[in-house]
Amino acid sequence: MRFELDGLEVFFPYDRIYLEQYQYMRSLKAALDSGGHALLEMPTGTGKTVCLLSLVTSYQYANPGCGKLVYCTRTVPEM
């Protein structure tokens, strides 16, 4: 599915998006637009990875000169 998020066309691999996923992507896009960093949290199983990868790849496609975007994650056993 494709949808617009604050002027960015986002390519999302599923037919439906939950409100929490949309809000997560809006926060991530705001951080990217400002050139800052983001620390975002969502509960297990809410689609964080698919949201992040969908937004980041769509953002890079629309802004080829944005540079590298680094994604770091850890799981509970790593704490």
All heavy atoms as a GROMACS GRO file, in nm:
protein
  625
    1MET      N    1   0.085  -0.117   0.000
    1MET     CA    2   0.000   0.000   0.000
    1MET      C    3   0.089   0.123   0.000
    1MET      O    4   0.200   0.120   0.052
    1MET     CB    5  -0.093  -0.008   0.121
    1MET     CG    6  -0.094   0.106   0.215
    1MET     SD    7  -0.223   0.078   0.339
    1MET     CE    8  -0.175   0.199   0.453
    2ARG      N    9   0.039   0.229  -0.060
    2ARG     CA   10   0.109   0.357  -0.059
    2ARG      C   11   0.020   0.459   0.011
    2ARG      O   12  -0.102   0.459  -0.009
    2ARG     CB   13   0.136   0.406  -0.200
    2ARG     CG   14   0.233   0.322  -0.276
    2ARG     CD   15   0.253   0.378  -0.414
    2ARG     NE   16   0.339   0.289  -0.492
    2ARG     CZ   17   0.382   0.316  -0.611
    2ARG    NH1   18   0.349   0.429  -0.670
    2ARG    NH2   19   0.459   0.231  -0.674
    3PHE      N   20   0.080   0.545   0.090
    3PHE     CA   21   0.005   0.653   0.153
    3PHE      C   22   0.097   0.772   0.173
    3PHE      O   23   0.219   0.760   0.166
    3PHE     CB   24  -0.057   0.608   0.286
    3PHE     CG   25   0.042   0.573   0.392
    3PHE    CD1   26   0.084   0.667   0.485
    3PHE    CD2   27   0.094   0.445   0.400
    3PHE    CE1   28   0.178   0.634   0.583
    3PHE    CE2   29   0.186   0.411   0.498
    3PHE     CZ   30   0.228   0.506   0.589
    4GLU      N   31   0.038   0.887   0.196
    4GLU     CA   32   0.116   1.009   0.216
    4GLU      C   33   0.128   1.039   0.364
    4GLU      O   34   0.030   1.031   0.438
    4GLU     CB   35   0.052   1.127   0.145
    4GLU     CG   36   0.141   1.249   0.149
    4GLU     CD   37   0.085   1.365   0.068
    4GLU    OE1   38   0.043   1.341  -0.045
    4GLU    OE2   39   0.085   1.476   0.122
    5LEU      N   40   0.249   1.072   0.404
    5LEU     CA   41   0.276   1.106   0.544
    5LEU      C   42   0.351   1.239   0.546
    5LEU      O   43   0.470   1.244   0.510
    5LEU     CB   44   0.361   0.996   0.609
    5LEU     CG   45   0.404   1.020   0.753
    5LEU    CD1   46   0.286   1.002   0.847
    5LEU    CD2   47   0.516   0.927   0.792
    6ASP      N   48   0.282   1.346   0.578
    6ASP     CA   49   0.342   1.479   0.584
    6ASP      C   50   0.421   1.512   0.458
    6ASP      O   51   0.536   1.556   0.463
    6ASP     CB   52   0.431   1.493   0.707
    6ASP     CG   53   0.354   1.480   0.838
    6ASP    OD1   54   0.233   1.506   0.838
    6ASP    OD2   55   0.416   1.442   0.940
    7GLY      N   56   0.362   1.485   0.343
    7GLY     CA   57   0.425   1.518   0.216
    7GLY      C   58   0.519   1.413   0.160
    7GLY      O   59   0.580   1.433   0.055
    8LEU      N   60   0.533   1.301   0.227
    8LEU     CA   61   0.620   1.193   0.182
    8LEU      C   62   0.536   1.074   0.140
    8LEU      O   63   0.450   1.028   0.217
    8LEU     CB   64   0.716   1.150   0.294
    8LEU     CG   65   0.805   1.029   0.265
    8LEU    CD1   66   0.909   1.063   0.159
    8LEU    CD2   67   0.872   0.982   0.394
    9GLU      N   68   0.559   1.021   0.020
    9GLU     CA   69   0.491   0.900  -0.022
    9GLU      C   70   0.562   0.781   0.042
    9GLU      O   71   0.681   0.759   0.019
    9GLU     CB   72   0.492   0.885  -0.174
    9GLU     CG   73   0.415   0.764  -0.221
    9GLU     CD   74   0.413   0.749  -0.372
    9GLU    OE1   75   0.497   0.810  -0.440
    9GLU    OE2   76   0.327   0.673  -0.421
   10VAL      N   77   0.489   0.706   0.124
   10VAL     CA   78   0.545   0.592   0.197
   10VAL      C   79   0.496   0.463   0.133
   10VAL      O   80   0.376   0.448   0.106
   10VAL     CB   81   0.506   0.596   0.346
   10VAL    CG1   82   0.559   0.474   0.419
   10VAL    CG2   83   0.556   0.724   0.411
   11PHE      N   84   0.588   0.373   0.108
   11PHE     CA   85   0.557   0.240   0.054
   11PHE      C   86   0.552   0.144   0.172
   11PHE      O   87   0.654   0.120   0.237
   11PHE     CB   88   0.663   0.198  -0.047
   11PHE     CG   89   0.678   0.295  -0.161
   11PHE    CD1   90   0.770   0.399  -0.154
   11PHE    CD2   91   0.598   0.282  -0.273
   11PHE    CE1   92   0.783   0.488  -0.259
   11PHE    CE2   93   0.611   0.372  -0.379
   11PHE     CZ   94   0.703   0.475  -0.371
   12PHE      N   95   0.435   0.090   0.202
   12PHE     CA   96   0.415   0.002   0.316
   12PHE      C   97   0.373  -0.135   0.264
   12PHE      O   98   0.286  -0.144   0.177
   12PHE     CB   99   0.307   0.062   0.407
   12PHE     CG  100   0.300   0.003   0.544
   12PHE    CD1  101   0.399   0.027   0.638
   12PHE    CD2  102   0.193  -0.077   0.582
   12PHE    CE1  103   0.392  -0.027   0.765
   12PHE    CE2  104   0.185  -0.132   0.709
   12PHE     CZ  105   0.285  -0.106   0.801
   13PRO      N  106   0.433  -0.244   0.313
   13PRO     CA  107   0.409  -0.376   0.253
   13PRO      C  108   0.275  -0.442   0.286
   13PRO      O  109   0.245  -0.547   0.230
   13PRO     CB  110   0.524  -0.460   0.308
   13PRO     CG  111   0.556  -0.398   0.438
   13PRO     CD  112   0.533  -0.250   0.419
   14TYR      N  113   0.195  -0.381   0.373
   14TYR     CA  114   0.068  -0.444   0.411
   14TYR      C  115  -0.049  -0.358   0.366
   14TYR      O  116  -0.035  -0.238   0.340
   14TYR     CB  117   0.062  -0.467   0.562
   14TYR     CG  118   0.172  -0.560   0.609
   14TYR    CD1  119   0.279  -0.510   0.684
   14TYR    CD2  120   0.171  -0.694   0.577
   14TYR    CE1  121   0.381  -0.594   0.727
   14TYR    CE2  122   0.273  -0.779   0.619
   14TYR     CZ  123   0.376  -0.728   0.694
   14TYR     OH  124   0.478  -0.811   0.735
   15ASP      N  125  -0.168  -0.416   0.360
   15ASP     CA  126  -0.287  -0.345   0.314
   15ASP      C  127  -0.346  -0.253   0.420
   15ASP      O  128  -0.433  -0.174   0.389
   15ASP     CB  129  -0.396  -0.446   0.272
   15ASP     CG  130  -0.355  -0.526   0.150
   15ASP    OD1  131  -0.276  -0.474   0.069
   15ASP    OD2  132  -0.401  -0.641   0.138
   16ARG      N  133  -0.300  -0.266   0.542
   16ARG     CA  134  -0.358  -0.191   0.653
   16ARG      C  135  -0.247  -0.141   0.744
   16ARG      O  136  -0.147  -0.210   0.763
   16ARG     CB  137  -0.452  -0.283   0.729
   16ARG     CG  138  -0.522  -0.220   0.844
   16ARG     CD  139  -0.618  -0.320   0.906
   16ARG     NE  140  -0.657  -0.270   1.036
   16ARG     CZ  141  -0.718  -0.339   1.128
   16ARG    NH1  142  -0.749  -0.464   1.103
   16ARG    NH2  143  -0.751  -0.288   1.242
   17ILE      N  144  -0.267  -0.021   0.801
   17ILE     CA  145  -0.171   0.033   0.896
   17ILE      C  146  -0.247   0.074   1.022
   17ILE      O  147  -0.358   0.129   1.013
   17ILE     CB  148  -0.092   0.151   0.836
   17ILE    CG1  149   0.014   0.198   0.932
   17ILE    CG2  150  -0.183   0.263   0.795
   17ILE    CD1  151   0.113   0.295   0.873
   18TYR      N  152  -0.191   0.044   1.136
   18TYR     CA  153  -0.254   0.080   1.263
   18TYR      C  154  -0.217   0.222   1.302
   18TYR      O  155  -0.112   0.274   1.261
   18TYR     CB  156  -0.210  -0.016   1.374
   18TYR     CG  157  -0.256  -0.157   1.352
   18TYR    CD1  158  -0.166  -0.256   1.316
   18TYR    CD2  159  -0.390  -0.192   1.365
   18TYR    CE1  160  -0.208  -0.387   1.295
   18TYR    CE2  161  -0.433  -0.322   1.344
   18TYR     CZ  162  -0.341  -0.419   1.309
   18TYR     OH  163  -0.383  -0.547   1.287
   19LEU      N  164  -0.302   0.287   1.379
   19LEU     CA  165  -0.278   0.424   1.422
   19LEU      C  166  -0.143   0.439   1.490
   19LEU      O  167  -0.069   0.534   1.464
   19LEU     CB  168  -0.390   0.470   1.516
   19LEU     CG  169  -0.374   0.610   1.577
   19LEU    CD1  170  -0.370   0.716   1.468
   19LEU    CD2  171  -0.484   0.638   1.677
   20GLU      N  172  -0.106   0.344   1.576
   20GLU     CA  173   0.023   0.351   1.646
   20GLU      C  174   0.140   0.346   1.549
   20GLU      O  175   0.242   0.412   1.570
   20GLU     CB  176   0.034   0.237   1.749
   20GLU     CG  177  -0.066   0.243   1.862
   20GLU     CD  178  -0.204   0.190   1.828
   20GLU    OE1  179  -0.222   0.134   1.718
   20GLU    OE2  180  -0.296   0.207   1.910
   21GLN      N  181   0.127   0.268   1.445
   21GLN     CA  182   0.234   0.260   1.344
   21GLN      C  183   0.246   0.392   1.269
   21GLN      O  184   0.356   0.440   1.243
   21GLN     CB  185   0.205   0.146   1.245
   21GLN     CG  186   0.214   0.009   1.308
   21GLN     CD  187   0.166  -0.100   1.214
   21GLN    OE1  188   0.070  -0.081   1.138
   21GLN    NE2  189   0.233  -0.214   1.218
   22TYR      N  190   0.134   0.452   1.236
   22TYR     CA  191   0.134   0.581   1.167
   22TYR      C  192   0.198   0.687   1.256
   22TYR      O  193   0.282   0.765   1.209
   22TYR     CB  194  -0.011   0.620   1.132
   22TYR     CG  195  -0.021   0.747   1.052
   22TYR    CD1  196  -0.004   0.744   0.914
   22TYR    CD2  197  -0.048   0.868   1.112
   22TYR    CE1  198  -0.014   0.859   0.839
   22TYR    CE2  199  -0.058   0.984   1.039
   22TYR     CZ  200  -0.041   0.980   0.902
   22TYR     OH  201  -0.049   1.095   0.828
   23GLN      N  202   0.164   0.690   1.383
   23GLN     CA  203   0.222   0.788   1.476
   23GLN      C  204   0.372   0.766   1.492
   23GLN      O  205   0.450   0.862   1.500
   23GLN     CB  206   0.152   0.779   1.612
   23GLN     CG  207   0.008   0.825   1.607
   23GLN     CD  208  -0.071   0.790   1.732
   23GLN    OE1  209  -0.035   0.699   1.807
   23GLN    NE2  210  -0.180   0.863   1.754
   24TYR      N  211   0.414   0.643   1.497
   24TYR     CA  212   0.556   0.608   1.507
   24TYR      C  213   0.632   0.663   1.386
   24TYR      O  214   0.736   0.726   1.400
   24TYR     CB  215   0.567   0.455   1.514
   24TYR     CG  216   0.706   0.398   1.528
   24TYR    CD1  217   0.763   0.382   1.653
   24TYR    CD2  218   0.778   0.355   1.418
   24TYR    CE1  219   0.890   0.326   1.668
   24TYR    CE2  220   0.904   0.299   1.431
   24TYR     CZ  221   0.958   0.285   1.556
   24TYR     OH  222   1.083   0.229   1.569
   25MET      N  223   0.575   0.642   1.267
   25MET     CA  224   0.640   0.691   1.145
   25MET      C  225   0.641   0.843   1.139
   25MET      O  226   0.737   0.902   1.089
   25MET     CB  227   0.574   0.630   1.022
   25MET     CG  228   0.610   0.484   1.004
   25MET     SD  229   0.566   0.418   0.843
   25MET     CE  230   0.402   0.361   0.876
   26ARG      N  231   0.537   0.907   1.188
   26ARG     CA  232   0.536   1.054   1.192
   26ARG      C  233   0.648   1.107   1.281
   26ARG      O  234   0.716   1.203   1.246
   26ARG     CB  235   0.402   1.108   1.242
   26ARG     CG  236   0.296   1.113   1.136
   26ARG     CD  237   0.174   1.184   1.182
   26ARG     NE  238   0.199   1.328   1.171
   26ARG     CZ  239   0.120   1.420   1.224
   26ARG    NH1  240   0.016   1.386   1.293
   26ARG    NH2  241   0.148   1.547   1.208
   27SER      N  242   0.668   1.045   1.395
   27SER     CA  243   0.775   1.087   1.486
   27SER      C  244   0.912   1.065   1.423
   27SER      O  245   1.001   1.150   1.433
   27SER     CB  246   0.767   1.010   1.618
   27SER     OG  247   0.647   1.038   1.684
   28LEU      N  248   0.928   0.954   1.357
   28LEU     CA  249   1.054   0.925   1.290
   28LEU      C  250   1.080   1.024   1.177
   28LEU      O  251   1.190   1.076   1.162
   28LEU     CB  252   1.053   0.782   1.236
   28LEU     CG  253   1.178   0.735   1.162
   28LEU    CD1  254   1.302   0.747   1.251
   28LEU    CD2  255   1.160   0.592   1.115
   29LYS      N  256   0.978   1.054   1.098
   29LYS     CA  257   0.995   1.150   0.988
   29LYS      C  258   1.030   1.288   1.041
   29LYS      O  259   1.113   1.359   0.984
   29LYS     CB  260   0.870   1.156   0.901
   29LYS     CG  261   0.893   1.249   0.781
   29LYS     CD  262   0.774   1.255   0.691
   29LYS     CE  263   0.799   1.346   0.572
   29LYS     NZ  264   0.831   1.483   0.604
   30ALA      N  265   0.968   1.329   1.151
   30ALA     CA  266   0.999   1.460   1.210
   30ALA      C  267   1.147   1.467   1.251
   30ALA      O  268   1.213   1.569   1.231
   30ALA     CB  269   0.909   1.486   1.330
   31ALA      N  270   1.199   1.358   1.306
   31ALA     CA  271   1.341   1.354   1.344
   31ALA      C  272   1.430   1.361   1.220
   31ALA      O  273   1.531   1.432   1.220
   31ALA     CB  274   1.371   1.228   1.424
   32LEU      N  275   1.394   1.290   1.115
   32LEU     CA  276   1.473   1.293   0.992
   32LEU      C  277   1.469   1.432   0.928
   32LEU      O  278   1.571   1.483   0.884
   32LEU     CB  279   1.422   1.188   0.893
   32LEU     CG  280   1.443   1.043   0.932
   32LEU    CD1  281   1.371   0.951   0.835
   32LEU    CD2  282   1.590   1.009   0.940
   33ASP      N  283   1.352   1.494   0.925
   33ASP     CA  284   1.339   1.627   0.867
   33ASP      C  285   1.421   1.732   0.941
   33ASP      O  286   1.475   1.823   0.881
   33ASP     CB  287   1.193   1.671   0.865
   33ASP     CG  288   1.111   1.599   0.758
   33ASP    OD1  289   1.170   1.542   0.665
   33ASP    OD2  290   0.986   1.602   0.771
   34SER      N  291   1.432   1.715   1.073
   34SER     CA  292   1.506   1.813   1.153
   34SER      C  293   1.656   1.784   1.156
   34SER      O  294   1.733   1.862   1.209
   34SER     CB  295   1.451   1.817   1.296
   34SER     OG  296   1.484   1.698   1.365
   35GLY      N  297   1.695   1.668   1.101
   35GLY     CA  298   1.836   1.631   1.100
   35GLY      C  299   1.885   1.584   1.236
   35GLY      O  300   2.004   1.578   1.262
   36GLY      N  301   1.792   1.547   1.321
   36GLY     CA  302   1.828   1.506   1.457
   36GLY      C  303   1.829   1.356   1.475
   36GLY      O  304   1.831   1.279   1.378
   37HIS      N  305   1.827   1.316   1.599
   37HIS     CA  306   1.826   1.174   1.637
   37HIS      C  307   1.687   1.140   1.690
   37HIS      O  308   1.610   1.227   1.727
   37HIS     CB  309   1.930   1.148   1.746
   37HIS     CG  310   2.068   1.183   1.705
   37HIS    ND1  311   2.147   1.100   1.630
   37HIS    CD2  312   2.141   1.295   1.726
   37HIS    CE1  313   2.263   1.157   1.608
   37HIS    NE2  314   2.262   1.276   1.665
   38ALA      N  315   1.659   1.012   1.696
   38ALA     CA  316   1.530   0.967   1.749
   38ALA      C  317   1.549   0.843   1.834
   38ALA      O  318   1.627   0.755   1.800
   38ALA     CB  319   1.433   0.937   1.636
   39LEU      N  320   1.480   0.840   1.945
   39LEU     CA  321   1.472   0.721   2.028
   39LEU      C  322   1.323   0.692   2.042
   39LEU      O  323   1.251   0.766   2.109
   39LEU     CB  324   1.536   0.745   2.165
   39LEU     CG  325   1.527   0.630   2.265
   39LEU    CD1  326   1.599   0.507   2.212
   39LEU    CD2  327   1.584   0.672   2.399
   40LEU      N  328   1.277   0.588   1.975
   40LEU     CA  329   1.135   0.557   1.971
   40LEU      C  330   1.112   0.419   2.030
   40LEU      O  331   1.190   0.327   2.006
   40LEU     CB  332   1.084   0.561   1.826
   40LEU     CG  333   1.106   0.693   1.752
   40LEU    CD1  334   1.072   0.676   1.605
   40LEU    CD2  335   1.024   0.803   1.813
   41GLU      N  336   1.004   0.406   2.104
   41GLU     CA  337   0.970   0.278   2.166
   41GLU      C  338   0.827   0.240   2.132
   41GLU      O  339   0.739   0.325   2.125
   41GLU     CB  340   0.982   0.288   2.318
   41GLU     CG  341   1.123   0.307   2.369
   41GLU     CD  342   1.126   0.312   2.520
   41GLU    OE1  343   1.078   0.411   2.577
   41GLU    OE2  344   1.176   0.215   2.579
   42MET      N  345   0.806   0.112   2.112
   42MET     CA  346   0.674   0.054   2.095
   42MET      C  347   0.680  -0.086   2.154
   42MET      O  348   0.786  -0.148   2.155
   42MET     CB  349   0.633   0.047   1.947
   42MET     CG  350   0.586   0.180   1.890
   42MET     SD  351   0.551   0.175   1.712
   42MET     CE  352   0.429   0.048   1.695
   43PRO      N  353   0.567  -0.138   2.200
   43PRO     CA  354   0.567  -0.274   2.256
   43PRO      C  355   0.602  -0.381   2.152
   43PRO      O  356   0.593  -0.359   2.032
   43PRO     CB  357   0.423  -0.292   2.304
   43PRO     CG  358   0.367  -0.155   2.316
   43PRO     CD  359   0.438  -0.072   2.214
   44THR      N  360   0.638  -0.497   2.201
   44THR     CA  361   0.669  -0.612   2.117
   44THR      C  362   0.550  -0.647   2.028
   44THR      O  363   0.436  -0.646   2.073
   44THR     CB  364   0.704  -0.733   2.206
   44THR    OG1  365   0.815  -0.697   2.286
   44THR    CG2  366   0.737  -0.855   2.123
   45GLY      N  367   0.580  -0.676   1.902
   45GLY     CA  368   0.476  -0.722   1.810
   45GLY      C  369   0.392  -0.614   1.747
   45GLY      O  370   0.289  -0.644   1.687
   46THR      N  371   0.433  -0.488   1.758
   46THR     CA  372   0.352  -0.379   1.703
   46THR      C  373   0.397  -0.334   1.565
   46THR      O  374   0.338  -0.244   1.507
   46THR     CB  375   0.351  -0.258   1.797
   46THR    OG1  376   0.486  -0.222   1.827
   46THR    CG2  377   0.277  -0.289   1.926
   47GLY      N  378   0.501  -0.395   1.510
   47GLY     CA  379   0.544  -0.363   1.375
   47GLY      C  380   0.649  -0.254   1.366
   47GLY      O  381   0.654  -0.181   1.267
   48LYS      N  382   0.732  -0.243   1.467
   48LYS     CA  383   0.836  -0.138   1.467
   48LYS      C  384   0.930  -0.152   1.348
   48LYS      O  385   0.958  -0.053   1.280
   48LYS     CB  386   0.920  -0.145   1.596
   48LYS     CG  387   0.846  -0.110   1.722
   48LYS     CD  388   0.935  -0.123   1.844
   48LYS     CE  389   0.978  -0.264   1.873
   48LYS     NZ  390   0.875  -0.359   1.910
   49THR      N  391   0.978  -0.271   1.324
   49THR     CA  392   1.078  -0.291   1.218
   49THR      C  393   1.020  -0.259   1.082
   49THR      O  394   1.081  -0.186   1.004
   49THR     CB  395   1.132  -0.435   1.221
   49THR    OG1  396   1.191  -0.458   1.350
   49THR    CG2  397   1.238  -0.456   1.114
   50VAL      N  398   0.902  -0.307   1.051
   50VAL     CA  399   0.842  -0.280   0.920
   50VAL      C  400   0.812  -0.132   0.905
   50VAL      O  401   0.830  -0.074   0.797
   50VAL     CB  402   0.717  -0.367   0.894
   50VAL    CG1  403   0.599  -0.325   0.978
   50VAL    CG2  404   0.681  -0.366   0.747
   51CYS      N  405   0.770  -0.066   1.012
   51CYS     CA  406   0.745   0.078   1.006
   51CYS      C  407   0.873   0.154   0.979
   51CYS      O  408   0.878   0.243   0.893
   51CYS     CB  409   0.685   0.127   1.137
   51CYS     SG  410   0.516   0.078   1.164
   52LEU      N  411   0.976   0.121   1.052
   52LEU     CA  412   1.102   0.191   1.038
   52LEU      C  413   1.161   0.170   0.899
   52LEU      O  414   1.199   0.266   0.832
   52LEU     CB  415   1.202   0.143   1.144
   52LEU     CG  416   1.332   0.218   1.136
   52LEU    CD1  417   1.342   0.318   1.249
   52LEU    CD2  418   1.447   0.124   1.136
   53LEU      N  419   1.166   0.047   0.853
   53LEU     CA  420   1.224   0.020   0.722
   53LEU      C  421   1.140   0.080   0.609
   53LEU      O  422   1.195   0.132   0.512
   53LEU     CB  423   1.244  -0.130   0.702
   53LEU     CG  424   1.350  -0.192   0.793
   53LEU    CD1  425   1.355  -0.343   0.773
   53LEU    CD2  426   1.486  -0.131   0.770
   54SER      N  427   1.009   0.077   0.621
   54SER     CA  428   0.923   0.138   0.520
   54SER      C  429   0.944   0.288   0.512
   54SER      O  430   0.958   0.345   0.404
   54SER     CB  431   0.775   0.110   0.551
   54SER     OG  432   0.748  -0.026   0.542
   55LEU      N  433   0.948   0.352   0.628
   55LEU     CA  434   0.966   0.496   0.631
   55LEU      C  435   1.105   0.537   0.582
   55LEU      O  436   1.119   0.627   0.500
   55LEU     CB  437   0.939   0.550   0.772
   55LEU     CG  438   0.926   0.700   0.791
   55LEU    CD1  439   1.049   0.778   0.800
   55LEU    CD2  440   0.817   0.758   0.708
   56VAL      N  441   1.207   0.470   0.631
   56VAL     CA  442   1.344   0.506   0.594
   56VAL      C  443   1.371   0.485   0.446
   56VAL      O  444   1.428   0.572   0.380
   56VAL     CB  445   1.446   0.428   0.681
   56VAL    CG1  446   1.586   0.439   0.625
   56VAL    CG2  447   1.443   0.481   0.823
   57THR      N  448   1.328   0.373   0.391
   57THR     CA  449   1.351   0.350   0.248
   57THR      C  450   1.272   0.449   0.164
   57THR      O  451   1.321   0.497   0.062
   57THR     CB  452   1.320   0.205   0.207
   57THR    OG1  453   1.187   0.173   0.246
   57THR    CG2  454   1.417   0.108   0.270
   58SER      N  455   1.150   0.482   0.204
   58SER     CA  456   1.070   0.582   0.132
   58SER      C  457   1.135   0.719   0.143
   58SER      O  458   1.138   0.795   0.044
   58SER     CB  459   0.928   0.587   0.189
   58SER     OG  460   0.863   0.464   0.172
   59TYR      N  461   1.189   0.752   0.259
   59TYR     CA  462   1.254   0.882   0.281
   59TYR      C  463   1.380   0.893   0.195
   59TYR      O  464   1.403   0.995   0.132
   59TYR     CB  465   1.288   0.896   0.429
   59TYR     CG  466   1.325   1.038   0.468
   59TYR    CD1  467   1.227   1.128   0.509
   59TYR    CD2  468   1.457   1.082   0.466
   59TYR    CE1  469   1.259   1.257   0.544
   59TYR    CE2  470   1.490   1.212   0.501
   59TYR     CZ  471   1.391   1.298   0.542
   59TYR     OH  472   1.423   1.427   0.577
   60GLN      N  473   1.459   0.788   0.192
   60GLN     CA  474   1.581   0.790   0.111
   60GLN      C  475   1.548   0.796  -0.038
   60GLN      O  476   1.620   0.861  -0.114
   60GLN     CB  477   1.669   0.668   0.141
   60GLN     CG  478   1.739   0.679   0.273
   60GLN     CD  479   1.834   0.564   0.297
   60GLN    OE1  480   1.798   0.449   0.277
   60GLN    NE2  481   1.954   0.595   0.340
   61TYR      N  482   1.443   0.730  -0.079
   61TYR     CA  483   1.402   0.733  -0.219
   61TYR      C  484   1.363   0.876  -0.259
   61TYR      O  485   1.398   0.922  -0.368
   61TYR     CB  486   1.285   0.637  -0.242
   61TYR     CG  487   1.238   0.629  -0.385
   61TYR    CD1  488   1.310   0.558  -0.479
   61TYR    CD2  489   1.120   0.692  -0.425
   61TYR    CE1  490   1.268   0.549  -0.612
   61TYR    CE2  491   1.078   0.684  -0.556
   61TYR     CZ  492   1.151   0.614  -0.649
   61TYR     OH  493   1.109   0.606  -0.779
   62ALA      N  494   1.291   0.946  -0.171
   62ALA     CA  495   1.246   1.082  -0.199
   62ALA      C  496   1.357   1.185  -0.179
   62ALA      O  497   1.350   1.294  -0.235
   62ALA     CB  498   1.127   1.116  -0.111
   63ASN      N  499   1.457   1.153  -0.097
   63ASN     CA  500   1.566   1.246  -0.064
   63ASN      C  501   1.700   1.175  -0.084
   63ASN      O  502   1.766   1.140   0.015
   63ASN     CB  503   1.554   1.293   0.081
   63ASN     CG  504   1.423   1.359   0.110
   63ASN    OD1  505   1.400   1.473   0.073
   63ASN    ND2  506   1.333   1.287   0.176
   64PRO      N  507   1.743   1.156  -0.207
   64PRO     CA  508   1.865   1.078  -0.232
   64PRO      C  509   1.990   1.135  -0.167
   64PRO      O  510   2.084   1.063  -0.139
   64PRO     CB  511   1.880   1.078  -0.384
   64PRO     CG  512   1.758   1.139  -0.440
   64PRO     CD  513   1.680   1.201  -0.330
   65GLY      N  514   1.992   1.264  -0.138
   65GLY     CA  515   2.111   1.324  -0.077
   65GLY      C  516   2.107   1.330   0.075
   65GLY      O  517   2.189   1.399   0.137
   66CYS      N  518   2.017   1.256   0.136
   66CYS     CA  519   2.002   1.266   0.283
   66CYS      C  520   2.115   1.198   0.360
   66CYS      O  521   2.129   1.217   0.480
   66CYS     CB  522   1.868   1.212   0.328
   66CYS     SG  523   1.849   1.034   0.312
   67GLY      N  524   2.196   1.119   0.293
   67GLY     CA  525   2.308   1.053   0.361
   67GLY      C  526   2.267   0.922   0.423
   67GLY      O  527   2.159   0.869   0.399
   68LYS      N  528   2.357   0.871   0.508
   68LYS     CA  529   2.332   0.742   0.573
   68LYS      C  530   2.232   0.756   0.686
   68LYS      O  531   2.233   0.854   0.759
   68LYS     CB  532   2.462   0.686   0.631
   68LYS     CG  533   2.560   0.639   0.530
   68LYS     CD  534   2.681   0.578   0.600
   68LYS     CE  535   2.783   0.533   0.500
   68LYS     NZ  536   2.899   0.473   0.564
   69LEU      N  537   2.152   0.654   0.701
   69LEU     CA  538   2.060   0.645   0.813
   69LEU      C  539   2.095   0.516   0.888
   69LEU      O  540   2.098   0.409   0.829
   69LEU     CB  541   1.915   0.643   0.765
   69LEU     CG  542   1.873   0.769   0.688
   69LEU    CD1  543   1.738   0.749   0.624
   69LEU    CD2  544   1.870   0.890   0.780
   70VAL      N  545   2.126   0.529   1.014
   70VAL     CA  546   2.172   0.414   1.094
   70VAL      C  547   2.058   0.367   1.184
   70VAL      O  548   1.997   0.447   1.255
   70VAL     CB  549   2.295   0.452   1.179
   70VAL    CG1  550   2.340   0.335   1.263
   70VAL    CG2  551   2.407   0.502   1.090
   71TYR      N  552   2.032   0.238   1.182
   71TYR     CA  553   1.927   0.176   1.262
   71TYR      C  554   1.991   0.079   1.359
   71TYR      O  555   2.058  -0.016   1.318
   71TYR     CB  556   1.829   0.104   1.168
   71TYR     CG  557   1.729   0.013   1.235
   71TYR    CD1  558   1.649   0.058   1.338
   71TYR    CD2  559   1.712  -0.117   1.192
   71TYR    CE1  560   1.555  -0.025   1.397
   71TYR    CE2  561   1.619  -0.202   1.249
   71TYR     CZ  562   1.541  -0.154   1.352
   71TYR     OH  563   1.448  -0.238   1.410
   72CYS      N  564   1.974   0.104   1.487
   72CYS     CA  565   2.028   0.016   1.591
   72CYS      C  566   1.912  -0.036   1.675
   72CYS      O  567   1.818   0.036   1.704
   72CYS     CB  568   2.124   0.092   1.682
   72CYS     SG  569   2.265   0.161   1.596
   73THR      N  570   1.923  -0.162   1.716
   73THR     CA  571   1.819  -0.220   1.798
   73THR      C  572   1.881  -0.319   1.896
   73THR      O  573   1.991  -0.367   1.876
   73THR     CB  574   1.713  -0.290   1.710
   73THR    OG1  575   1.607  -0.338   1.793
   73THR    CG2  576   1.774  -0.406   1.633
   74ARG      N  577   1.807  -0.345   2.000
   74ARG     CA  578   1.849  -0.451   2.093
   74ARG      C  579   1.724  -0.514   2.150
   74ARG      O  580   1.616  -0.455   2.151
   74ARG     CB  581   1.940  -0.400   2.202
   74ARG     CG  582   1.874  -0.313   2.302
   74ARG     CD  583   1.977  -0.270   2.406
   74ARG     NE  584   1.914  -0.170   2.489
   74ARG     CZ  585   1.912  -0.174   2.620
   74ARG    NH1  586   1.974  -0.270   2.684
   74ARG    NH2  587   1.853  -0.081   2.688
   75THR      N  588   1.738  -0.635   2.197
   75THR     CA  589   1.625  -0.707   2.253
   75THR      C  590   1.644  -0.722   2.404
   75THR      O  591   1.750  -0.698   2.457
   75THR     CB  592   1.611  -0.845   2.187
   75THR    OG1  593   1.732  -0.919   2.213
   75THR    CG2  594   1.591  -0.834   2.037
   76VAL      N  595   1.540  -0.764   2.470
   76VAL     CA  596   1.542  -0.775   2.616
   76VAL      C  597   1.657  -0.863   2.665
   76VAL      O  598   1.725  -0.827   2.760
   76VAL     CB  599   1.407  -0.825   2.668
   76VAL    CG1  600   1.411  -0.852   2.817
   76VAL    CG2  601   1.299  -0.722   2.637
   77PRO      N  602   1.686  -0.980   2.603
   77PRO     CA  603   1.797  -1.062   2.652
   77PRO      C  604   1.932  -0.991   2.648
   77PRO      O  605   2.025  -1.031   2.718
   77PRO     CB  606   1.797  -1.184   2.559
   77PRO     CG  607   1.658  -1.193   2.509
   77PRO     CD  608   1.610  -1.050   2.500
   78GLU      N  609   1.944  -0.887   2.568
   78GLU     CA  610   2.071  -0.814   2.559
   78GLU      C  611   2.087  -0.711   2.669
   78GLU      O  612   2.191  -0.650   2.681
   78GLU     CB  613   2.081  -0.746   2.422
   78GLU     CG  614   2.086  -0.845   2.308
   78GLU     CD  615   2.077  -0.778   2.173
   78GLU    OE1  616   2.042  -0.660   2.167
   78GLU    OE2  617   2.105  -0.844   2.073
   79MET      N  618   1.986  -0.692   2.749
   79MET     CA  619   1.993  -0.589   2.854
   79MET      C  620   2.074  -0.636   2.973
   79MET      O  621   2.080  -0.745   3.009
   79MET     CB  622   1.854  -0.549   2.899
   79MET     CG  623   1.776  -0.484   2.784
   79MET     SD  624   1.606  -0.449   2.824
   79MET     CE  625   1.621  -0.304   2.923
   0.00000   0.00000   0.00000
